[in-house]
């Protein structure tokens, strides 16, 4: 979607997702216990912020837009998306 129609919203969404992947790369090689502790410390706040941001932006989008559909999908899958941080 971003490639076809880049926007400030898609840029921000990708930036936020990129921050999560950066943490994943940063903790690679740590023990399972260390990774969990780091995810809980660093990832959980980013996930909470992302969820709030998605919900807020959903209010401004046409529910029929492709971006709204992508955001809705992410929010509908939220428990599965955030499981790794628990």
LOPADREN-133196 format. One record per atom (N, C-alpha, C): residue number from 1; residue in one letter; z, y, x. Coordinates in Angstrom, 3 decimals. Atoms other than C-alpha are relative to their C-alpha. Layout:
N
> nr:rest:Z:Y:X
> NUM:A:Z:Y:X .
...
END
This chain:
86
> nr:rest:Z:Y:X
> 1:X:0.000:-1.180:0.825 .
> 1:X:0.000:0.000:0.000 .
> 1:X:0.000:1.252:0.875 .
> 2:X:-0.105:-1.181:-0.859 .
> 2:X:0.934:2.458:2.742 .
> 2:X:-1.323:0.287:0.711 .
> 3:X:1.266:-0.187:-0.715 .
> 3:X:-2.346:1.899:4.577 .
> 3:X:-1.024:0.673:-0.900 .
> 4:X:0.967:-0.582:0.936 .
> 4:X:-4.373:2.745:1.477 .
> 4:X:0.396:1.395:-0.443 .
> 5:X:-0.449:-1.294:0.518 .
> 5:X:-2.253:5.637:0.263 .
> 5:X:1.318:0.415:0.661 .
> 6:X:-1.234:-0.423:-0.663 .
> 6:X:0.236:6.889:2.845 .
> 6:X:0.586:1.236:-0.677 .
> 7:X:-0.683:-1.147:0.593 .
> 7:X:2.821:9.319:1.524 .
> 7:X:1.354:0.147:0.674 .
> 8:X:-1.332:-0.217:-0.556 .
> 8:X:6.178:10.771:2.446 .
> 8:X:0.947:-1.115:-0.434 .
> 9:X:-0.865:1.078:0.484 .
> 9:X:7.843:8.105:0.290 .
> 9:X:-0.250:-1.302:0.744 .
> 10:X:0.284:1.246:-0.715 .
> 10:X:6.051:5.210:1.948 .
> 10:X:0.423:0.115:1.462 .
> 11:X:-0.454:-0.217:-1.379 .
> 11:X:6.750:6.709:5.377 .
> 11:X:1.509:-0.198:0.104 .
> 12:X:-1.463:0.122:-0.012 .
> 12:X:10.455:6.969:4.549 .
> 12:X:0.425:-1.446:-0.223 .
> 13:X:-0.335:1.406:0.255 .
> 13:X:10.580:3.432:3.145 .
> 13:X:-0.223:-0.834:1.257 .
> 14:X:0.300:0.759:-1.215 .
> 14:X:8.930:2.035:6.268 .
> 14:X:0.959:0.346:1.135 .
> 15:X:-0.969:-0.413:-1.021 .
> 15:X:11.264:4.040:8.509 .
> 15:X:1.327:-0.722:-0.216 .
> 16:X:-1.270:0.656:0.319 .
> 16:X:14.304:2.619:6.724 .
> 16:X:-0.061:-1.499:0.279 .
> 17:X:0.172:1.433:-0.255 .
> 17:X:12.971:-0.931:6.895 .
> 17:X:-0.072:-0.250:1.505 .
> 18:X:0.091:0.114:-1.452 .
> 18:X:12.141:-0.405:10.561 .
> 18:X:1.360:0.046:0.677 .
> 19:X:-1.354:-0.077:-0.553 .
> 19:X:15.753:0.527:11.261 .
> 19:X:0.711:-1.346:-0.123 .
> 20:X:-0.603:1.323:0.192 .
> 20:X:16.826:-2.829:9.825 .
> 20:X:-0.563:-1.008:1.000 .
> 21:X:0.618:0.908:-0.970 .
> 21:X:14.343:-4.702:12.001 .
> 21:X:0.456:0.310:1.423 .
> 22:X:-0.478:-0.371:-1.333 .
> 22:X:15.532:-2.763:15.049 .
> 22:X:1.368:-0.622:0.275 .
> 23:X:-1.310:0.633:-0.156 .
> 23:X:19.058:-4.037:14.472 .
> 23:X:-0.174:-1.499:0.219 .
> 24:X:0.263:1.437:-0.159 .
> 24:X:17.714:-7.565:14.090 .
> 24:X:-0.423:-0.304:1.436 .
> 25:X:0.451:0.202:-1.379 .
> 25:X:15.974:-7.250:17.461 .
> 25:X:1.143:0.227:0.990 .
> 26:X:-1.115:-0.348:-0.884 .
> 26:X:19.059:-5.702:19.038 .
> 26:X:1.019:-1.136:0.109 .
> 27:X:-1.035:1.038:0.002 .
> 27:X:21.337:-8.601:18.064 .
> 27:X:-0.542:-1.385:0.354 .
> 28:X:0.591:1.280:-0.401 .
> 28:X:18.908:-11.355:19.013 .
> 28:X:0.644:-0.461:1.302 .
> 29:X:-0.621:0.551:-1.197 .
> 29:X:20.537:-13.637:21.562 .
> 29:X:1.518:-0.021:-0.047 .
> 30:X:-1.456:0.024:0.144 .
> 30:X:24.102:-12.988:20.416 .
> 30:X:0.404:-1.289:-0.715 .
> 31:X:-0.495:1.161:0.740 .
> 31:X:26.284:-15.751:19.025 .
> 31:X:-0.076:0.302:-1.493 .
> 32:X:0.052:-0.178:1.455 .
> 32:X:26.249:-16.305:15.267 .
> 32:X:1.109:0.934:-0.475 .
> 33:X:-1.129:-0.842:0.395 .
> 33:X:29.663:-14.682:14.961 .
> 33:X:-0.242:1.460:0.384 .
> 34:X:0.303:-1.365:-0.443 .
> 34:X:28.568:-11.651:16.971 .
> 34:X:-1.088:0.629:-0.868 .
> 35:X:1.084:-0.521:0.851 .
> 35:X:25.362:-11.290:14.933 .
> 35:X:0.539:0.400:-1.362 .
> 36:X:-0.574:-0.316:1.305 .
> 36:X:27.321:-11.425:11.681 .
> 36:X:0.815:1.286:0.069 .
> 37:X:-0.824:-1.205:-0.142 .
> 37:X:29.791:-8.812:12.902 .
> 37:X:-0.869:1.243:0.150 .
> 38:X:0.903:-1.138:-0.192 .
> 38:X:26.980:-6.515:14.044 .
> 38:X:-0.760:0.329:-1.283 .
> 39:X:0.708:-0.247:1.270 .
> 39:X:25.057:-6.982:10.783 .
> 39:X:0.920:0.682:-0.997 .
> 40:X:-0.929:-0.612:0.944 .
> 40:X:28.155:-6.156:8.766 .
> 40:X:0.320:1.436:0.392 .
> 41:X:-0.312:-1.345:-0.479 .
> 41:X:28.863:-3.117:10.912 .
> 41:X:-1.181:0.955:-0.137 .
> 42:X:1.155:-0.894:-0.079 .
> 42:X:25.345:-1.726:11.237 .
> 42:X:-0.981:-0.134:-1.159 .
> 43:X:1.030:0.229:1.008 .
> 43:X:23.104:-3.315:8.626 .
> 43:X:0.482:0.331:-1.404 .
> 44:X:-0.492:-0.231:1.365 .
> 44:X:25.304:-3.150:5.530 .
> 44:X:-0.091:1.467:-0.425 .
> 45:X:0.121:-1.405:0.420 .
> 45:X:25.521:0.674:5.518 .
> 45:X:-1.459:0.421:-0.226 .
> 46:X:1.418:-0.332:0.177 .
> 46:X:21.738:0.923:5.958 .
> 46:X:-0.546:-0.603:-1.286 .
> 47:X:0.451:0.641:1.238 .
> 47:X:21.165:-1.543:3.123 .
> 47:X:0.519:0.746:-1.225 .
> 48:X:-0.559:-0.765:1.123 .
> 48:X:23.498:0.381:0.809 .
> 48:X:-0.760:1.310:-0.177 .
> 49:X:0.752:-1.249:0.046 .
> 49:X:21.697:3.590:1.695 .
> 49:X:-1.412:-0.231:-0.535 .
> 50:X:1.349:0.323:0.469 .
> 50:X:18.301:1.965:1.148 .
> 50:X:-0.004:-0.279:-1.495 .
> 51:X:-0.061:0.305:1.432 .
> 51:X:19.329:0.617:-2.246 .
> 51:X:0.171:1.278:-0.819 .
> 52:X:-0.205:-1.270:0.709 .
> 52:X:20.606:4.025:-3.366 .
> 52:X:-1.267:0.835:0.010 .
> 53:X:1.235:-0.772:-0.134 .
> 53:X:17.459:5.688:-2.070 .
> 53:X:-1.083:-0.559:-0.912 .
> 54:X:1.007:0.618:0.872 .
> 54:X:15.199:3.184:-3.872 .
> 54:X:0.274:0.325:-1.463 .
> 55:X:-0.350:-0.278:1.402 .
> 55:X:17.074:3.651:-7.151 .
> 55:X:-0.260:1.470:-0.354 .
> 56:X:0.228:-1.430:0.243 .
> 56:X:16.910:7.438:-6.831 .
> 56:X:-1.492:0.300:-0.093 .
> 57:X:1.444:-0.258:0.003 .
> 57:X:13.192:7.447:-6.031 .
> 57:X:-0.687:-0.634:-1.197 .
> 58:X:0.580:0.644:1.186 .
> 58:X:12.461:5.055:-8.908 .
> 58:X:-0.003:0.960:-1.193 .
> 59:X:-0.100:-0.958:1.104 .
> 59:X:13.547:7.846:-11.258 .
> 59:X:-1.139:1.013:0.020 .
> 60:X:1.040:-1.021:-0.134 .
> 60:X:10.742:10.063:-9.944 .
> 60:X:-1.413:-0.576:-0.075 .
> 61:X:1.316:0.644:-0.023 .
> 61:X:7.904:7.521:-10.028 .
> 61:X:-0.417:-0.471:-1.383 .
> 62:X:0.525:0.644:1.197 .
> 62:X:5.676:6.417:-12.849 .
> 62:X:0.265:-1.488:0.145 .
> 63:X:-0.326:1.423:-0.128 .
> 63:X:6.815:2.881:-13.587 .
> 63:X:-1.232:-0.873:0.133 .
> 64:X:1.247:0.753:-0.125 .
> 64:X:3.163:1.827:-13.567 .
> 64:X:-0.642:0.157:1.378 .
> 65:X:0.579:-0.206:-1.331 .
> 65:X:2.519:3.043:-10.019 .
> 65:X:0.269:-1.220:0.878 .
> 66:X:-0.164:1.125:-0.922 .
> 66:X:2.084:0.500:-7.248 .
> 66:X:1.295:0.137:0.803 .
> 67:X:-1.224:-0.222:-0.760 .
> 67:X:4.943:2.077:-5.317 .
> 67:X:1.229:-0.347:-0.840 .
> 68:X:-1.116:0.338:0.889 .
> 68:X:7.285:1.795:-8.302 .
> 68:X:0.115:-1.511:-0.157 .
> 69:X:-0.026:1.465:0.115 .
> 69:X:6.300:-1.855:-8.661 .
> 69:X:0.592:-0.627:1.258 .
> 70:X:-0.545:0.522:-1.259 .
> 70:X:7.072:-2.480:-4.989 .
> 70:X:1.504:0.263:0.091 .
> 71:X:-1.421:-0.329:-0.028 .
> 71:X:10.417:-0.686:-5.237 .
> 71:X:0.759:-0.862:-0.997 .
> 72:X:-0.651:0.823:1.022 .
> 72:X:11.275:-2.555:-8.455 .
> 72:X:0.137:-1.440:0.481 .
> 73:X:-0.062:1.362:-0.532 .
> 73:X:10.445:-5.856:-6.793 .
> 73:X:1.140:-0.119:1.008 .
> 74:X:-1.071:0.028:-1.002 .
> 74:X:12.743:-5.055:-3.875 .
> 74:X:1.370:0.037:-0.673 .
> 75:X:-1.285:-0.100:0.688 .
> 75:X:15.555:-4.057:-6.220 .
> 75:X:0.313:-1.258:-0.799 .
> 76:X:-0.216:1.239:0.753 .
> 76:X:15.071:-7.156:-8.373 .
> 76:X:0.376:-1.158:0.914 .
> 77:X:-0.294:1.048:-0.982 .
> 77:X:15.312:-9.304:-5.240 .
> 77:X:1.176:0.377:0.910 .
> 78:X:-1.019:-0.549:-0.885 .
> 78:X:18.221:-7.327:-3.796 .
> 78:X:1.023:-1.025:0.499 .
> 79:X:-0.975:0.978:-0.519 .
> 79:X:20.788:-10.179:-3.636 .
> 79:X:-0.594:-0.899:1.096 .
> 80:X:0.647:0.839:-1.015 .
> 80:X:18.324:-12.337:-1.698 .
> 80:X:-0.313:0.806:1.255 .
> 81:X:0.346:-0.843:-1.148 .
> 81:X:17.262:-9.434:0.525 .
> 81:X:1.210:0.351:0.859 .
> 82:X:-1.196:-0.439:-0.721 .
> 82:X:20.825:-8.588:1.490 .
> 82:X:0.930:-1.143:0.388 .
> 83:X:-0.854:1.165:-0.259 .
> 83:X:22.260:-12.105:1.770 .
> 83:X:0.346:-0.138:1.481 .
> 84:X:-0.215:0.205:-1.435 .
> 84:X:21.867:-12.179:5.553 .
> 84:X:1.061:0.920:0.590 .
> 85:X:-0.991:-0.945:-0.517 .
> 85:X:24.264:-9.255:5.955 .
> 85:X:1.418:-0.339:-0.463 .
> 86:X:-1.331:0.381:0.517 .
> 86:X:27.134:-10.959:4.108 .
> 86:X:0.650:-1.082:0.831 .
END
